[in-house]
Amino acid sequence: MEVSRRTLMGAAGALGAAAVVQRGNAQGTAAKSPVIDVHTHMFSKGWVDMVRANPDSDTHIVQGKKFEELDYRSARIIRFAPEMTDFDLRIRNMDAAGVDLALISLTTPSVAIGDEKFSVALAHRINDDFAEAQKHYPTRLRWFAALPWQYPEAAIKELHRTLANGAIGVGMITNIHGMALTDPMFRPVWKAIEEAKAPVFIHPTTPYIDITAMGMSEYGLANTVGFTADTSLCFMRMILSGFLDEFPGLQMIACHGGGTIPFLAARFDQMWAKGTGKDKISRPPSSYLKRLWFDSIVYDQRTLNYLIDTVGADRVLYGSDYPFLIGDMVGVLERVDALPAAQANAVRGGNAKRLFNL
């Protein structure tokens, strides 16, 4: 699918966004790349209804002060405001922010809920709902498939079903009930994903520890500290264990600017240089950063500049974290557009077009 000006201008509600995307000024400045949001979430009413009716020991939908909320492992991590399930409202907000195409994904706890029968049914529900949303907004929405990872055979079956039904890649979380994504149990799923050439968007979940005892159930720390820590742990295990060498064809996106990875790269290299991990990988851990993709959700210009200096502008993707309270469609785009023009166009959408073959 080519995200062109003609296509965008033909889409419902897209006139304003298309004008911003492809319009040069009177002096003939180069047109800006369309904005492709690779880190943006949705739920569906069907998913919410199923989870509400089938809570498990980790996951409950409860009534909050204004909206229903998802309590996941003792932290209220989701408030089901209208933006969470209203696709028409999403498109209006994208228009207002100047975002042209959204690659929507489910976030934690994804479909890692309940027994196999329920988890598979929940995956079918959300994936079919996302496919239906794309049919309504074919030039504005694409979607990542959610897989029941804890049941590998079912996950592979759902992978093939969803890719055939239009999924642009796989969306998942950083641990599956505490199991690392490098666990041998998941190897068949990874092999199937690699063979399918499906990009993987890996979103953090809370570390599988007693977050109450760790003090992360307060002040939003399960999100600000827990999520970024779990992203760092997830991807560094992939690097240091040799997982990335085992699956050289995988294309994976690390959320929130990669958590702490870009900022601790030299520390990882120092540990490796002292002998920790040299039996698994033959080159410094930081050299693997070019194997990964990173989103631009870092909230200030200096941090975005540092991320690009560290991993390269060709590995960074626009992401907004809409529709969460911490999301920032407008602010992220302003910071991206403050980059040098070539870098800005790459991050706005050029890199995503290349990664997803749009």
N, C-alpha and C positions, 0 to 999 in steps of 0.2 A: 504494500500500500504506500503510495507516494503522497506525502502531506504537502500538497501544492496549494498555491493561492487559489486556483480555480476550485479545487475540492473544498477548501475551507470556506470560501465565500458561498458555496452552495449549501453548506450545512446550516441547519436550523439554529438560529441564535448566534452564528459565528461571524457576522459581518464586521462587528467592531474589532474582534480579535484579529481577523484576517488583514484588516487595514493597517493595524499596528505592525503585524509581522512582516509584511512584504512591501512596505512603503518607504522608499527613499525620499530625502528632502529635495527641495528645488535645486540644490547644488549637485545632485546626482550621487549622494552617498550610497554605499552598498546596502542592499536590502538585508534586514536582519533575518536570522534563521527562525523558523517557527519554534515555539516553546513547547517542548515535550517533557511532561512531568512523569518521571519514573518512580517517584516515591510519593504515592497518594493513595488513600485508602477508601474503601466503602464496605459497608455491611449490606445486608438486604433484610427486608421484613421477614422473609422466610427463614433466614438464618437466626434472627433474633427470636422468632416464635419457637423454633425447634430447641434452642438452647434454654430459653425460659422454661419450657416444659420438661427438659431433661437435664437438670443440673448434675454435676458430679462433685467429687470431693474438693476439687480445685476451683470450679467454675460455677458461679451463681449470678443470675440477674436479679438485682434488688432495686427497690425504689429509692432514688436519691431525693434531694431537696426539690428539684425541678423536673428532672428526667430520670428514667430508669438508668441504672449503671451496672457495669460488669465488674463484679468482685472476683478477681483472679488471684488466688493464693494470698489472701488477706490484704490486697491492695485494690482500690477502686481505680482501674486503669482506663475505663471507657465510660463516657456519658453519652447516652443515645439521643443526642439533640437531632433535630430534623436533618441536618447536613449529613448525618451518618448513613441514612437510607434513602434520601430524596435525590434521585438522579437529575431531575429537572432543575432543582435548586443548585446542584453541582455545576451544571452547564452555565447557569446565569453567573455564578461566582467565578468560573473560569473566564467568561467573557469580560467581567469587570476587572480581573487581574491581568488579562492579556495572555492567558495560557490556552494553547491551541489544541493539544492532544494530551489526554491523561491515560496512563497505563495503570489501571486500578488493581489493588491487591487487598486481600484480607490480611489483617494483622493478628497479633497474639490474642487469644490462644489458637487462632486458625481453626482447624478441624480436629485438633488433638484433644478430643473430649469424648468421654464415654467409651463403650466397648466397640468392637470392630463394626458391628452392624450399624450403630449410630454414627460413628465417625465417617464411614463410607457414605451413608445417606446424607450427612451434613455436607460433605464435600460435593456430592451431586447437586444439592440444593443451591449452594453458593455459586458453584461454577456455572450452572444453568442460568441462574439469575444474572450473573455477569454477562454471559453470552447474550441474553435477552436485552440487557441494557445496551450492549454494543449495536444490536440490530436497530435500536431506536436512535442511536447517535453514532452512526458508522464512521464518521470522519472525526469524531471527538473523543471516542473511548476505545481502548483496547484493554485486555485483562490478563492477569497472571492466574494460573490454575493453583488451587489449593489441593494438596494431596494428603491422604491419611498415612503419613510416613511410618507410624508405629506398626503398620501392617503392610510390609513391603510388596507382597504380591498384589494386594488391592491398590497400592499406590502406583505401581507400574501400569496396571490396567486403567486407572483413572488418568494417568499421564497421557497415554495414547488416545483415550477418548476425548480429552479436553483439547489436545493439540489438533485433533481432527475437527473439533468444533470451533476452532478459532483462537485458542489461547496463544498469547504471544511469548509465553515462557512459564516458569514455575515460581510461585511466591511461597516462602516458607519462613520458619522461625529458627532461632539460633540454637535451641536445644529441644529435644522431644522428651518431655517428662524427665529431664535431667540427663538424658543420653546425648553424648556428643555426636555431631553430624558425621564425624569420622569413624563412628562405631562400625565394625564389620557387618552388623545387621543391615545397615543401609547401603552397602556397596552395590547390590543389584539395582537399586533405584538410581544411584548416581551413574552407573554404567548406562542405564536406559536413557537418562537425561543427556548424557554426553553423546550418545549415539544419535539422539534426536536433534542435537545442536540447539537445545532450548536454553536461552539465558535464564539465570536463577537470581531472583531478588530475595535476599536473606534479611529479614527484619528481626530485630532483637525481641526477646521476651525477658521476663525477669529471671535472674540466675536461680537455679533450682536449689535454693538454700532456704533457711528460715529467715525470711526477709523481716519478720517482726523482731526477732532477736537481733538482727543486724541494724535495726533502726530505719529500714527502707520503706516501711509502711506509712511513714509520715512525710509531709512537706514535698510530695512528688518525687522523692528520692528513688523510688522503684523505676521511674522513668529516666530522670536526669543522670543518675549514677548507675542504677541497675542495668538499664538498657545498653548504655554505652560500654559498660564493663563486659556484658555478655557478648556483644558484637566483637570486642577485642579478643576475648577468650576463644570464641568460635573460629575466627579467621586465623589467629596465631597458631591454634592447634592444627589447622589445615596446612599452614606453612611448615611448622616445625616437625610435624609427623611424617612429612613426605607425601601427604595426600594430594597436593597440587601437582606433584611430579607424577603421581599414579594416574591422575585424570587431567592430562594436559589440554584437553579440548573444552573443559568447563569454563563458562563465562559467568562470573558471579559478581553481584553488586553488594558492597558493604555500606550499610546505612549510616546516616548522621556523620558523614565525613570519615567513616571508618572507625568511629568511636575514638579510642586513644591511640590507635595503631600508628598514624603518621607522626605523632608526637613522641612515641616511645621507640621508634624504629632504631635509633642508635643504641638504646638500652638492650633491645633484643639482639642486635649485632654483637654487642659486647659480651653478652652471655654465651652466644654461639662461638665467638672467638676464643673464649676460655674453655671450650670443649663441650658445652652443654648443647646437644642436638647434632653434633657433627656426624654422628653415626646414621642420621636420617637424611640430612640434606648436605650438599657439598658446596653451597655458596651462601653468603650472608642472607639472613631473613629479609632484610630490607630490599634485596634485589627482586623479591617476589611481588612487591607492590605493583609493579607494572603488569602483573597477571590479573589484578583485580580492578574493579570499577568502584567508584565512590560517588555518593550523591553530595550535593552542595548545601545540605542543611546544617550549617555551622553558626549562623546567626550574627556574625560580624565580619567586616571586610578583611581585617588582618588575618583572621583564621582561615578564611577562604583563600586568600593570597598564599598563606603558608601551605595549605593543602595542595594547591596547584604547583607551587614550587617543589613540593616533595614528591608528588606522584605524577605530575604532568597534566596540562590542560586537556590532553587527549584521553584522560581516564576519568574525568569528572562529568557528572550528569546533573541537570536541573532536577530538583525535587522540592516539594512544598510541605509535606506531611499534613496536607488538608485531609480530612476536615477536623482534625484535633485542635484543641485550644492552643497548643504549641506550634501549630502549623502557620506558615507565613508565605503564601503565594506571592504577594506583592514584594515583601522585603527581600526574599531570596532572589527574585528577578532583578530588583534594583542593584543588589550587590553583584550579581552575575554581569549585568550590563555595565557596571563600573570597571570591569576588566578591560584590557586591550581588546580591540574589536575582534581579532581572530580568535582569541581565547573565549570571548563572550559568545560568539556564534557557535563554537564547538560545544560549550557547556549548555547553551540554550536548547539546542536540539541536534546539532550536527553529529555529536558522538552517539546519541541515542539512535539516530537514523542508521548509523553504521552498525551499531551493536545489534539492533533488532531487524536489520535489513528492511527498513521502512521505505 
